């Protein structure tokens, strides 16, 4: 596999990513409840929020990580779809007027604007419920592994993960914060779910115990990089979500400026790639995927 400054990705790998994304979209269609009657707004909103065009970054990372650990079968695919439902639910809630008050998501009006705030709240609950149901119903896994997978996802969503991260961002984001406090919130908002993804890949891949902390270190570095990337994108005119949502918030961009944040992003990506090398060797597919996601936008500034 040939990889350079983000543009020399091997065509075979690009085709592999396209196949993974197609498989994810197809399986999501199957796992989500049928839209059925047009009056069932919650079902329509579930499908709209989850199937709206997106990178499918989280399920693809899970599939690549599990594949690299030798996993064969469809368990990782269903896990990836469950993670995508959790992600979609978190976006529906984040966009609510009492949260980030967003009007645009993935180039479309946010769910609460399309369907109403009541439907949006219930949609998020329904997506979370469906995600846990998908994980609990995965076949071909030992019962103890399935139980651990449910626990991993629960910890990522709850007061040790996404919920606490969003609460901190809402309550403390407008206050003056130092770098350590901002990094902690970023880790909870983004890194914890990446950590869950890597734990899931590790569990279904039946990998050695010593690999787990390396995968977790990768996830935390990636989470920090992703949040920095998101902060840098806040003012991009071609973005497909609301701009200037970070105005007045204490972020790394407000603390350090775009140039230093870009340098910090590069450092996090380099650290993440080093952890991947320790797990997967000289040509990790996840590293190539990271370059495709980040390089042209934030890293090449």
C-alpha positions as a Markdown table, in Angstrom:
| # | Residue | x | y | z |
|---|---|---|---|---|
| 1 | Unk | 0.0 | 0.0 | 0.0 |
| 2 | Unk | 1.4 | 3.4 | -1.0 |
| 3 | Unk | 0.6 | 6.3 | 1.2 |
| 4 | Unk | 2.0 | 9.9 | 0.9 |
| 5 | Unk | 0.7 | 13.3 | 2.0 |
| 6 | Unk | -2.8 | 12.1 | 2.0 |
| 7 | Unk | -3.2 | 11.8 | -1.8 |
| 8 | Unk | -1.4 | 8.6 | -2.8 |
| 9 | Unk | -3.9 | 6.1 | -1.3 |
| 10 | Unk | -3.8 | 2.8 | -3.1 |
| 11 | Unk | -6.9 | 2.4 | -5.4 |
| 12 | Unk | -7.5 | -1.1 | -4.1 |
| 13 | Unk | -7.9 | 0.3 | -0.6 |
| 14 | Unk | -10.3 | 3.0 | -1.9 |
| 15 | Unk | -12.4 | 0.3 | -3.4 |
| 16 | Unk | -12.3 | -1.7 | -0.2 |
| 17 | Unk | -13.5 | 1.4 | 1.7 |
| 18 | Unk | -16.3 | 1.9 | -0.8 |
| 19 | Unk | -17.4 | -1.8 | -0.3 |
| 20 | Unk | -17.4 | -1.4 | 3.5 |
| 21 | Unk | -19.5 | 1.7 | 3.3 |
| 22 | Unk | -22.0 | 0.1 | 1.0 |
| 23 | Unk | -22.2 | -2.9 | 3.3 |
| 24 | Unk | -22.8 | -0.5 | 6.3 |
| 25 | Unk | -25.5 | 1.4 | 4.5 |
| 26 | Unk | -27.2 | -1.8 | 3.4 |
| 27 | Unk | -27.2 | -3.3 | 6.8 |
| 28 | Unk | -28.4 | -0.1 | 8.4 |
| 29 | Unk | -31.4 | -0.1 | 6.1 |
| 30 | Unk | -32.1 | -3.6 | 7.3 |
| 31 | Unk | -31.6 | -3.0 | 11.0 |
| 32 | Unk | -33.6 | 0.2 | 11.3 |
| 33 | Unk | -37.4 | -0.2 | 11.6 |
| 34 | Unk | -39.3 | 0.1 | 8.3 |
| 35 | Unk | -40.7 | 3.6 | 7.7 |
| 36 | Unk | -44.1 | 2.1 | 7.0 |
| 37 | Unk | -47.0 | 4.5 | 7.5 |
| 38 | Unk | -46.0 | 8.1 | 6.8 |
| 39 | Unk | -47.7 | 9.2 | 10.0 |
| 40 | Unk | -45.0 | 7.2 | 12.0 |
| 41 | Unk | -42.8 | 10.3 | 12.4 |
| 42 | Unk | -40.4 | 8.6 | 14.8 |
| 43 | Unk | -39.5 | 5.8 | 12.4 |
| 44 | Unk | -39.1 | 8.3 | 9.6 |
| 45 | Unk | -36.8 | 10.5 | 11.8 |
| 46 | Unk | -34.8 | 7.5 | 12.9 |
| 47 | Unk | -34.1 | 6.6 | 9.3 |
| 48 | Unk | -33.5 | 10.3 | 8.3 |
| 49 | Unk | -31.0 | 10.9 | 11.0 |
| 50 | Unk | -29.1 | 7.7 | 10.6 |
| 51 | Unk | -29.1 | 7.2 | 6.8 |
| 52 | Unk | -28.4 | 10.8 | 5.9 |
| 53 | Unk | -25.2 | 11.1 | 3.8 |
| 54 | Unk | -22.1 | 10.9 | 6.0 |
| 55 | Unk | -18.6 | 9.5 | 6.1 |
| 56 | Unk | -19.7 | 6.4 | 8.3 |
| 57 | Unk | -16.3 | 7.0 | 9.9 |
| 58 | Unk | -17.0 | 5.2 | 13.1 |
| 59 | Unk | -18.3 | 1.9 | 11.7 |
| 60 | Unk | -15.6 | 1.9 | 9.0 |
| 61 | Unk | -12.9 | 2.3 | 11.7 |
| 62 | Unk | -14.5 | -0.6 | 13.7 |
| 63 | Unk | -14.5 | -2.9 | 10.6 |
| 64 | Unk | -10.9 | -2.0 | 9.6 |
| 65 | Unk | -9.7 | -2.5 | 13.2 |
| 66 | Unk | -11.4 | -5.9 | 13.6 |
| 67 | Unk | -10.3 | -7.0 | 10.1 |
| 68 | Unk | -6.7 | -6.1 | 10.9 |
| 69 | Unk | -7.0 | -8.3 | 14.1 |
| 70 | Unk | -8.1 | -11.3 | 12.0 |
| 71 | Unk | -11.9 | -11.0 | 12.6 |
| 72 | Unk | -14.0 | -12.8 | 10.0 |
| 73 | Unk | -17.8 | -12.8 | 10.0 |
| 74 | Unk | -20.6 | -10.2 | 10.2 |
| 75 | Unk | -20.4 | -9.4 | 13.9 |
| 76 | Unk | -18.2 | -6.3 | 13.4 |
| 77 | Unk | -20.6 | -5.1 | 10.8 |
| 78 | Unk | -23.6 | -5.2 | 13.2 |
| 79 | Unk | -21.5 | -3.6 | 15.9 |
| 80 | Unk | -20.5 | -0.8 | 13.5 |
| 81 | Unk | -24.2 | -0.2 | 12.6 |
| 82 | Unk | -25.0 | 0.0 | 16.3 |
| 83 | Unk | -22.3 | 2.5 | 16.9 |
| 84 | Unk | -23.6 | 4.6 | 14.0 |
| 85 | Unk | -27.1 | 4.6 | 15.6 |
| 86 | Unk | -25.5 | 5.8 | 18.8 |
| 87 | Unk | -23.7 | 8.5 | 16.9 |
| 88 | Unk | -26.8 | 9.6 | 15.1 |
| 89 | Unk | -28.8 | 9.7 | 18.4 |
| 90 | Unk | -26.1 | 11.9 | 19.9 |
| 91 | Unk | -26.2 | 14.3 | 17.0 |
| 92 | Unk | -30.0 | 14.6 | 17.2 |
| 93 | Unk | -29.7 | 15.6 | 20.9 |
| 94 | Unk | -26.7 | 17.9 | 20.3 |
| 95 | Unk | -28.6 | 19.8 | 17.7 |
| 96 | Unk | -31.6 | 20.5 | 20.0 |
| 97 | Unk | -32.4 | 24.2 | 20.8 |
| 98 | Unk | -31.5 | 23.5 | 24.5 |
| 99 | Unk | -28.2 | 22.1 | 23.5 |
| 100 | Unk | -26.2 | 23.5 | 20.5 |
| 101 | Unk | -29.4 | 24.9 | 18.7 |
| 102 | Unk | -28.2 | 23.8 | 15.3 |
| 103 | Unk | -30.2 | 24.2 | 12.1 |
| 104 | Unk | -28.2 | 22.2 | 9.6 |
| 105 | Unk | -26.7 | 18.7 | 9.8 |
| 106 | Unk | -25.1 | 16.8 | 6.9 |
| 107 | Unk | -26.4 | 19.4 | 4.6 |
| 108 | Unk | -30.1 | 18.9 | 5.7 |
| 109 | Unk | -32.3 | 20.6 | 8.3 |
| 110 | Unk | -31.8 | 19.1 | 11.7 |
| 111 | Unk | -34.3 | 16.5 | 13.0 |
| 112 | Unk | -36.0 | 18.8 | 15.4 |
| 113 | Unk | -36.7 | 21.3 | 12.6 |
| 114 | Unk | -38.0 | 18.6 | 10.3 |
| 115 | Unk | -40.1 | 16.7 | 12.7 |
| 116 | Unk | -40.5 | 18.7 | 15.9 |
| 117 | Unk | -38.6 | 18.7 | 19.2 |
| 118 | Unk | -40.8 | 16.1 | 20.8 |
| 119 | Unk | -40.2 | 13.7 | 17.9 |
| 120 | Unk | -36.4 | 14.4 | 18.0 |
| 121 | Unk | -36.1 | 13.5 | 21.7 |
| 122 | Unk | -38.1 | 10.3 | 21.2 |
| 123 | Unk | -36.1 | 9.5 | 18.1 |
| 124 | Unk | -32.8 | 9.7 | 20.0 |
| 125 | Unk | -34.2 | 7.4 | 22.7 |
| 126 | Unk | -35.5 | 5.0 | 20.0 |
| 127 | Unk | -32.1 | 4.9 | 18.3 |
| 128 | Unk | -30.2 | 4.2 | 21.5 |
| 129 | Unk | -32.7 | 1.5 | 22.3 |
| 130 | Unk | -32.3 | -0.1 | 18.9 |
| 131 | Unk | -28.5 | 0.1 | 19.1 |
| 132 | Unk | -28.4 | -1.9 | 22.3 |
| 133 | Unk | -30.9 | -4.3 | 20.9 |
| 134 | Unk | -28.7 | -4.9 | 17.9 |
| 135 | Unk | -25.6 | -5.6 | 20.0 |
| 136 | Unk | -27.6 | -7.9 | 22.3 |
| 137 | Unk | -28.9 | -9.9 | 19.4 |
| 138 | Unk | -25.6 | -10.5 | 17.6 |
| 139 | Unk | -25.1 | -14.2 | 16.9 |
| 140 | Unk | -21.9 | -16.3 | 16.8 |
| 141 | Unk | -20.4 | -14.7 | 19.9 |
| 142 | Unk | -19.8 | -16.3 | 23.3 |
| 143 | Unk | -22.3 | -14.9 | 25.9 |
| 144 | Unk | -19.6 | -13.3 | 28.0 |
| 145 | Unk | -18.2 | -11.4 | 24.9 |
| 146 | Unk | -21.7 | -10.2 | 24.0 |
| 147 | Unk | -22.2 | -9.0 | 27.6 |
| 148 | Unk | -18.9 | -7.2 | 27.5 |
| 149 | Unk | -19.8 | -5.5 | 24.2 |
| 150 | Unk | -23.1 | -4.2 | 25.7 |
| 151 | Unk | -21.2 | -2.9 | 28.7 |
| 152 | Unk | -18.6 | -1.2 | 26.5 |
| 153 | Unk | -21.3 | 0.7 | 24.6 |
| 154 | Unk | -23.2 | 1.6 | 27.8 |
| 155 | Unk | -20.1 | 3.1 | 29.3 |
| 156 | Unk | -19.4 | 5.1 | 26.2 |
| 157 | Unk | -22.9 | 6.6 | 26.1 |
| 158 | Unk | -23.5 | 7.4 | 29.8 |
| 159 | Unk | -22.1 | 9.6 | 32.5 |
| 160 | Unk | -18.6 | 8.3 | 31.9 |
| 161 | Unk | -18.7 | 9.3 | 28.2 |
| 162 | Unk | -20.9 | 11.2 | 25.7 |
| 163 | Unk | -23.4 | 12.4 | 28.3 |
| 164 | Unk | -20.8 | 13.9 | 30.5 |
| 165 | Unk | -18.9 | 15.4 | 27.6 |
| 166 | Unk | -21.9 | 17.2 | 26.3 |
| 167 | Unk | -22.8 | 18.4 | 29.8 |
| 168 | Unk | -19.3 | 19.8 | 30.3 |
| 169 | Unk | -19.3 | 21.4 | 26.9 |
| 170 | Unk | -22.7 | 23.1 | 27.6 |
| 171 | Unk | -21.9 | 24.2 | 31.1 |
| 172 | Unk | -18.2 | 25.0 | 30.9 |
| 173 | Unk | -17.7 | 25.9 | 27.2 |
| 174 | Unk | -18.6 | 29.5 | 27.7 |
| 175 | Unk | -16.2 | 29.8 | 30.6 |
| 176 | Unk | -12.4 | 30.4 | 30.5 |
| 177 | Unk | -10.7 | 27.0 | 30.4 |
| 178 | Unk | -7.1 | 25.8 | 30.3 |
| 179 | Unk | -5.8 | 23.3 | 27.8 |
| 180 | Unk | -6.2 | 20.3 | 30.2 |
| 181 | Unk | -9.9 | 21.1 | 30.8 |
| 182 | Unk | -10.6 | 21.5 | 27.1 |
| 183 | Unk | -8.8 | 18.2 | 26.3 |
| 184 | Unk | -10.8 | 16.4 | 28.9 |
| 185 | Unk | -14.1 | 17.5 | 27.4 |
| 186 | Unk | -12.9 | 16.7 | 23.9 |
| 187 | Unk | -11.9 | 13.2 | 25.1 |
| 188 | Unk | -15.4 | 12.6 | 26.6 |
| 189 | Unk | -17.2 | 14.1 | 23.6 |
| 190 | Unk | -15.3 | 12.1 | 21.0 |
| 191 | Unk | -12.5 | 10.0 | 22.2 |
| 192 | Unk | -14.6 | 7.8 | 24.5 |
| 193 | Unk | -16.7 | 6.5 | 21.6 |
| 194 | Unk | -13.6 | 5.8 | 19.5 |
| 195 | Unk | -12.3 | 3.9 | 22.6 |
| 196 | Unk | -15.5 | 1.8 | 22.6 |
| 197 | Unk | -15.0 | 1.1 | 18.9 |
| 198 | Unk | -11.5 | -0.2 | 19.5 |
| 199 | Unk | -12.6 | -2.3 | 22.4 |
| 200 | Unk | -15.3 | -3.8 | 20.3 |
| 201 | Unk | -12.8 | -4.6 | 17.6 |
| 202 | Unk | -10.5 | -6.1 | 20.2 |
| 203 | Unk | -13.2 | -8.3 | 21.6 |
| 204 | Unk | -14.6 | -9.7 | 18.4 |
| 205 | Unk | -11.0 | -10.0 | 17.0 |
| 206 | Unk | -10.0 | -12.2 | 20.1 |
| 207 | Unk | -6.8 | -10.2 | 20.2 |
| 208 | Unk | -4.1 | -10.5 | 22.9 |
| 209 | Unk | -4.6 | -8.5 | 26.1 |
| 210 | Unk | -1.4 | -6.4 | 25.6 |
| 211 | Unk | -2.9 | -5.0 | 22.4 |
| 212 | Unk | -5.9 | -3.4 | 24.1 |
| 213 | Unk | -4.0 | -0.4 | 25.7 |
| 214 | Unk | -2.4 | 0.4 | 22.4 |
| 215 | Unk | -5.7 | 0.5 | 20.7 |
| 216 | Unk | -7.1 | 2.7 | 23.5 |
| 217 | Unk | -4.1 | 5.1 | 23.2 |
| 218 | Unk | -4.8 | 5.3 | 19.4 |
| 219 | Unk | -8.5 | 6.0 | 20.1 |
| 220 | Unk | -7.7 | 8.8 | 22.5 |
| 221 | Unk | -5.2 | 10.4 | 20.1 |
| 222 | Unk | -7.7 | 10.1 | 17.3 |
| 223 | Unk | -10.5 | 11.6 | 19.5 |
| 224 | Unk | -8.3 | 14.7 | 20.2 |
| 225 | Unk | -7.4 | 15.0 | 16.6 |
| 226 | Unk | -11.0 | 14.7 | 15.4 |
| 227 | Unk | -12.2 | 17.4 | 17.8 |
| 228 | Unk | -9.4 | 19.7 | 16.7 |
| 229 | Unk | -10.4 | 19.0 | 13.1 |
| 230 | Unk | -14.0 | 19.8 | 14.0 |
| 231 | Unk | -13.0 | 23.1 | 15.7 |
| 232 | Unk | -11.0 | 24.1 | 12.6 |
| 233 | Unk | -14.0 | 23.3 | 10.4 |
| 234 | Unk | -16.3 | 25.6 | 12.3 |
| 235 | Unk | -15.5 | 28.6 | 10.1 |
| 236 | Unk | -15.3 | 26.7 | 6.7 |
| 237 | Unk | -17.7 | 28.1 | 4.2 |
| 238 | Unk | -18.2 | 24.8 | 2.5 |
| 239 | Unk | -19.1 | 23.0 | 5.6 |
| 240 | Unk | -22.5 | 21.1 | 5.6 |
| 241 | Unk | -23.4 | 22.0 | 9.1 |
| 242 | Unk | -23.8 | 25.3 | 10.9 |
| 243 | Unk | -20.8 | 27.6 | 11.1 |
| 244 | Unk | -19.6 | 29.7 | 14.0 |
| 245 | Unk | -21.3 | 27.5 | 16.6 |
| 246 | Unk | -18.1 | 27.8 | 18.6 |
| 247 | Unk | -18.2 | 31.6 | 18.7 |
| 248 | Unk | -17.6 | 32.6 | 22.3 |
| 249 | Unk | -16.6 | 29.1 | 23.4 |
| 250 | Unk | -13.3 | 28.1 | 25.0 |
| 251 | Unk | -11.8 | 25.8 | 22.4 |
| 252 | Unk | -8.2 | 25.1 | 21.4 |
| 253 | Unk | -8.7 | 27.5 | 18.4 |
| 254 | Unk | -9.7 | 30.3 | 20.7 |
| 255 | Unk | -6.9 | 29.4 | 23.1 |
| 256 | Unk | -4.0 | 28.9 | 20.6 |
| 257 | Unk | -5.2 | 30.0 | 17.2 |
| 258 | Unk | -5.5 | 28.0 | 14.0 |
| 259 | Unk | -1.8 | 27.5 | 13.3 |
| 260 | Unk | -1.0 | 26.0 | 16.6 |
| 261 | Unk | -4.1 | 23.9 | 16.6 |
| 262 | Unk | -3.1 | 22.6 | 13.2 |
| 263 | Unk | 0.3 | 21.7 | 14.5 |
| 264 | Unk | -1.3 | 20.0 | 17.5 |
| 265 | Unk | -3.6 | 18.1 | 15.2 |
| 266 | Unk | -0.6 | 16.8 | 13.2 |
| 267 | Unk | 1.0 | 15.7 | 16.5 |
| 268 | Unk | -2.0 | 13.8 | 17.6 |
| 269 | Unk | -2.3 | 12.0 | 14.2 |
| 270 | Unk | 1.4 | 11.1 | 14.3 |
| 271 | Unk | 1.0 | 9.6 | 17.8 |
| 272 | Unk | -2.1 | 7.8 | 16.7 |
| 273 | Unk | -0.3 | 6.3 | 13.7 |
| 274 | Unk | 2.6 | 5.2 | 15.9 |
| 275 | Unk | 0.2 | 3.2 | 18.1 |
| 276 | Unk | -1.3 | 1.6 | 15.0 |
| 277 | Unk | 2.2 | 0.6 | 13.8 |
| 278 | Unk | 2.7 | -1.2 | 17.1 |
| 279 | Unk | -0.5 | -3.2 | 16.6 |
| 280 | Unk | -0.7 | -3.7 | 12.9 |
| 281 | Unk | 2.8 | -3.3 | 11.5 |
| 282 | Unk | 4.1 | -1.3 | 8.6 |
| 283 | Unk | 1.0 | -0.5 | 6.6 |
| 284 | Unk | -2.0 | -0.1 | 8.8 |
| 285 | Unk | -5.2 | 0.4 | 6.8 |
| 286 | Unk | -6.6 | 2.6 | 9.5 |
| 287 | Unk | -3.7 | 5.0 | 9.1 |
| 288 | Unk | -4.4 | 5.3 | 5.4 |
| 289 | Unk | -8.1 | 6.0 | 6.2 |
| 290 | Unk | -7.1 | 8.7 | 8.7 |
| 291 | Unk | -5.0 | 10.5 | 6.1 |
| 292 | Unk | -8.0 | 10.4 | 3.7 |
| 293 | Unk | -10.2 | 12.0 | 6.3 |
| 294 | Unk | -8.0 | 14.6 | 7.8 |
| 295 | Unk | -5.2 | 15.5 | 5.4 |
| 296 | Unk | -6.8 | 17.7 | 2.7 |
| 297 | Unk | -8.9 | 19.7 | 5.1 |
| 298 | Unk | -7.1 | 20.4 | 8.3 |
| 299 | Unk | -3.6 | 18.9 | 8.2 |
| 300 | Unk | -2.6 | 20.6 | 4.9 |
| 301 | Unk | -3.3 | 24.1 | 6.2 |
